[in-house]
């Protein structure tokens, strides 16, 4: 009865029968989810372009800077994302998202008021508290609004929001910090999210669970207990290997993302404002196109067994480290920046198929939980340890290589990407059977 009443509430909020949603409103929803993820990643990655002025003002080591860009945020994010995802599986996701966007935006603004390394670290951890609700609830909503064949493209658009947001973080952070200081850059990044939280509250509706699933009976059941949901996910070997593969690869990919601005500033002596423009160009030509291309390929070449998802991920994890090595070792700044655009394209290809595979391998009533598990490992181990490992390696290598130590530290971490590729190939062996099990 409780589950059925929730479905009825969804019908009332939608203002129509649960069988369909107006297509125009579905694209409005996708635009809102795009903006949520954009603000999410803008607030998260602005620290990357600000790490050098912050490090100099507070006299930090690269290890401490790695805590600010990685583990300090990711540990809190990872600890809270699963409990918040369980709330997303049980309660109204639209209201939860409105509250979360408001929370992380206010805390991003407060980062600009930090007076020490400790207060800035605490503020960054607070941003992680709010952002823990973002992607699991967004993915779950998108999977109810869009059918299986269209999910890869819908999730690619949401993923593109993250790419656009990280670009805006670099652009706003670089330009504002150079002219007004790094504190005003945090103020500029936090304010738009406060306005967006009001838009989410007013215009984002809650759809019925499993609206576009063929196995609609399972969608009408209450969400399974936590341990039951975990058991269902762990018995699907493809899910386990996909999460393991992305977690390992993200140690390299997120380490690269966090330290790339510092790499160009320190090794190639590119000023922050010029670098933000160059990296914006690389993101637009690389990451934007790559994210949409992967969603288009997975939709156009759709396979019910999910095999195309793993093929695209394998291409990403195989090509990206080879191009990254060229970026790190190229002596010419312009060559490094041009190849960085190509590397950004390859690095972004995995995002949409990864998010889609999690939704395909989970039942309608525990999709947020499935998404959260993947994000825990991705953020705590990948995004958390990646920047810290690169920073620590750079400190160790600095005694021999000086300012050049960062390029070699980033190159060493690429081994994790190849390790992740091996897990994706193992996942392909059971993907078809595990997708069928999730739909049964």
N, C-alpha and C positions, 0 to 999 in steps of 0.2 A: 504493500500500500504506500509506503514511504517513497519507493522508487517511482511508482506510478504518479503520485502527487507531484513529484519533481518534474516529470515529463509534462504534466498538465500545466504547471507553472511556466514551463518553457513555451508552451503553445500560447498562453495568455500574453506573455511578454513579447512574443514574436508578433502577436496580433493576427495570427492566421493559423491554418491547419498545419500540423507538424509534418505533413507529407512533403511539403515543398517550402522553399523560401524564394522570394522574389530575387531574380538574378542580379538586379541592380544593387539590392541591399547586400547580397553576398560579396560584391566587389567593394562596397563601402566597408564592410567588416574587414576584408583583406587589407584595405588601405589603413584602417585603424591599427590592425595588428602589425602592419609594416612600420607605422610610426612608433608604436610601443617598442619594437625591437630596435629601431633606429636610435631612439633616446636612450634605451638600455645600453647599447654599445658605445654611444657617444660619451656617456658618463663614465663608462668602464675604461675606455681606451685613451681618454684625454690625458691620463697619467703618463702614458708612454712618451708623449711629446714634451711633457713638463718635467720629466725625471731629471734632466740635466740642471735646469735652474733650481729645482728643489734640492737636489743633491749638493749644489754649491752653497746655497743659503744655509742649509742645516749641517753641512760638513759630513755628508754620509759616505759610507763605502759602497761599492757596487753590490755587495750582499744585502745591505740595508735597503738600497734602491730596489733590488729585486723583490724584497718583501712588500714594498709599496705597490709595485706593478703586478705582483703575482700572489704570493701565499697569503699576505695580510687580508686581501679581498676574498680570495678564493676559498680559504678555509671556512670562514663564516658562511659564505654562499653555499658551500658544499654541505655544511652541517644542517642548514635550514631548508634546503631545496626539497628534500624528501618529505618532511612534515607538511610543508606548504603544498606540495603536489597532492598529498593525500586530501588536504582541504579542497583542492581543485576537483578531485574525483567525487567529492561528496556535496559540495555547496556551489553557489553561483560563481562561476568563473569571472563573469564580467565585473562584479563588484570587487572581487579580490584583486583583479588587475588594476582597477581605478585606485584602490588604496595603495598598492605596491608602487605604481608609477609616482604617486605623490610622495611617498616615503623616500624612495631613492633619489628623487630630484632635490628634495629639501636637503638631504645629507650631502649630495654633491656640492650644493651651494656652500654648506658649512665647511667643506674641505678648504675653501678659500680663506677661512678664518683661522686655520691651524697656526699654532704658535711654536710647535716643535715637531720632531719626528714622531713622538708618541701620539700627540693629538691628531696629527694627519693620518697615522696608521689606524687610529680608532674611528675616524670619520670614514676612511676607505672601507673599513670593516662594516660600518653601518650601511654604506651603499650596497654591500653584498647582501645584507638582510632584506632590503627591499627588492633587489633584482632576483632573488631566489624564486619569486612567484612568476616572473615574466614569461620565460619560454615554455615551461610545462603547461600552464594554463592556455597560452596562445596556441600551442600545437594541438592540444585537446580540442579547443574550439574550432580550429581550422579543419580538423579531421571529421568533425560533425557537420560542418557547413559544406564540405566538398567530398565527392565520392572518390573511391580508391584511385581511379584512373587519373583524376585531376589533382590528387594530393601532392604529388612531387612538385608540380608547378606552383601550387599555392604555398607550400612550405619553402620553395625557392624564393618566392616574393618576400616572405617573412624573413628568410635568411639574408636576402638582399638588403633589407632594412638594417640588419646588423652591420653589413659591409659599408652601407652609406653612413651609418652612425659612426663607425670607426674612422672613416674618412673625415667626417665633420669634426670629430674629436681632434684629429691631427691638425685640420685646417684652422679651427677656432683656437685650439690651444697654441699653435705656432704663431698665428698673427696677433692674437690678443696678448699673449705673454711677452712678445717682443716689444709691443707698443705700450702696454699698460701693466705688465707684470703677471706672474703665474696665478696670483690669487684672483684677479679679475677674470682669468680664463675659466676657472671653476664657477664663478658667478654666472658667466655667460652660458655655460653648458647646463647648469641646473635649472634656470628659469623656464625654458620652453617646456620641460616635463611637467611642471606644475599646471600649466595651461592644458596640456594634453590629458592630464588626469581628469580634469573636468569634462573634456570631450568624451573620454571613455565612459565616465559615469552617466552621461546624458544620452549617448547614442549607441553604445554596444549592448546588444541583446544576448540573452542566454538561450541557445538552441536545445532541443531534446537530445539526450545522449543517444549515440548510435543512429542518428537521423539518416545517414547515407550508407549504412551497413546492410548487407544482405542477411546476415544472421541477426535479425532484429530482436529475437527472443532474448539473447544474452544481454542486449543493451537495456532491456527492461528490468533486469535483475539488479539488486543492490550491488555496489562495488564489493569485490571479495575482500576478506580480511587481509591485512598487510602481509602476513607470512604466506598466505595462500597465493597472493599476487606475485610475491617474490619467487615462490616455488614454480609457478606457471612460467615465469620469465626464464628462470635458470634451467628449466628442462629443455628449453629451446636453444640448442647449441649455437645456432647462427647468431642469436641475440648476444650471447656471452662473448663470442669471438669478435663480433662487430664492435661491441663496447670496448673490449680489450684492445683491438686494433686501433680504434680512434683515440683511445686514451694514450697509448704509447706514441702514436704519430703526433698527437697534440703537444707532447712535451717539446718536440722539435718545432712544430708550427707556431705554438704560442710563445715559445722562447724567442723565435725569430721576430714575430709580430711586436712583442714588447720591446725588444732591443734594437730593432731596425733603425728607428730615428736616431738613437744614440750612436749607432754604428756609423751612419753617414755624417753625423756632426763631429764625431771624435776621429774617425779614420780618414774621411774625405773633407773635413772642415767645411761642411755646408751649413750656412746660417739657418736658424729655425724657420724664419718666414719663407725663405727660398725652398727649404726642404719640405715644408708643408704643402707648397704648391706643386713641387715635383712628385711628392708621394700621392697627392690628390689625383694627378694625371695618371700615375701608375695604377691607382685603385680603380679609377673610372675605366681605363682601357683593359685592366686585368680582372680585378675581383668582381666588378659589376657584371661584365660580360660572362665571366666564368660561372658565377652563381646562377644567372638566368639560363645559360647554355646547358648546365647540368640538369636543371628542372625541365627544360624543353626536351632534352634527349631522353630523360626518363619517362616523360609523358608521351612523346612521339613514338618511342620504341618500347612502349609499355609491355611488360611481361607479367602475367598474373602471379608467377612464381617468385618475383622479386629479383631475378638474376641480373637484370640490367642495372639495378641499384648498386650491386657489388662490382660490376664491371667499371662503372664510372668512378667509384671510390678507389679501385685499384689503379686506374690511370692517374688519378690525382696523387696518390702516395708514391707512385713510381717516378713520375716526371718532376714533381715539385722539388725533391731534394737535389736532383741533378742540376736544375737551374739555380737553386739557392747557392750551391757550391761555387758556381760561376760568379754570382753576385759578391760573395765574400772574398774571393781571391782576385777579382778583376782589379788591376791597378788604376784604371781610368774611371773617373766618377760618372761620366755620361754613359759608358758601357754598363756600369753597375746599375744605374737607374733604369736603363732600357730593359735589361734582362730582369730586373726586379718586377717590371710590369708583366712580363711573360710568366715569371714565377708566381705572381699574384693570381693570374688566371688559373694556373694549374693547381695552386693551393686551395682555391675556392670551389673546385669541382666536387669535393667530397660532401659539402655541407647539406645540400638538399637531399641526396640519397640517404645520408645518415639519419636525418630527422624522419624521413619517410619510412625507412626500414624499421625504426622503433615503433611507429604507429601501426605498420603492417603486421608486426610480430606480437602485438598486444591486443587484448579484447577491448571492446568499446568502453567498459566500465573501469579500466585501470590504465588508460593511455597516458594520463599525466604522470602516473607513477613510473611507467616505462621510460618516458622522456626524462624524468628526474634522475633515475638511476644512471642513465647515460651521461647526463650533465654533471652529476656528482663527480664521477671519475674524470670526466673531461676537464672540469674546472679545478678540482682539488689537486689531482695528480698532474694533469696537463698544463692548464693555465696557471695553477699554483706553483708547481715545481719547475716548470719550463723556464720562466724568467729567473728563478732563484738559482737553478743549475747553471745557466749561462753566466749569471753574475758571479757566482762562486768560482767557476772555471776561469773567468776573466781575471779575477783577483789572484788566483794561483799562477796563471800564465804571465801576469804583468811583470814579475821579476825578471823574466827572460825577454818578453816581447814588448813591454811598455804599452803605449797607446794602441798598438796593433793586436794586443791580446784578445780583444773582443771579437775580432773576425775569426780567429782560430777557435775560440770557445763556441761560437755559433755553428761553425763547421762541424765540430765534434758531435754536437747534439743531433745532427742529421741521421745518425745511426738509428735513432728511435723511430724515425719515419719508415725506414725499411723494415724494422721489426714489426711495426703495425701492419704493413702491407702483407706480411706472412699470415697474420691472423685473419685478414679479410679473405684471403684465398682459401683458408680452412673453412671459414663460414659458408663459402659458396657450395660446399658439399652437402649441407643439410638445409639450405635456405628454403627450397621448394616445400619440403616436408614440414618445416616449422611454420611457414606462412599458412599452409593448409590446416595445421593444428590450431593456429590462432583464430581462424575463421570458422572452425567447427563448433 
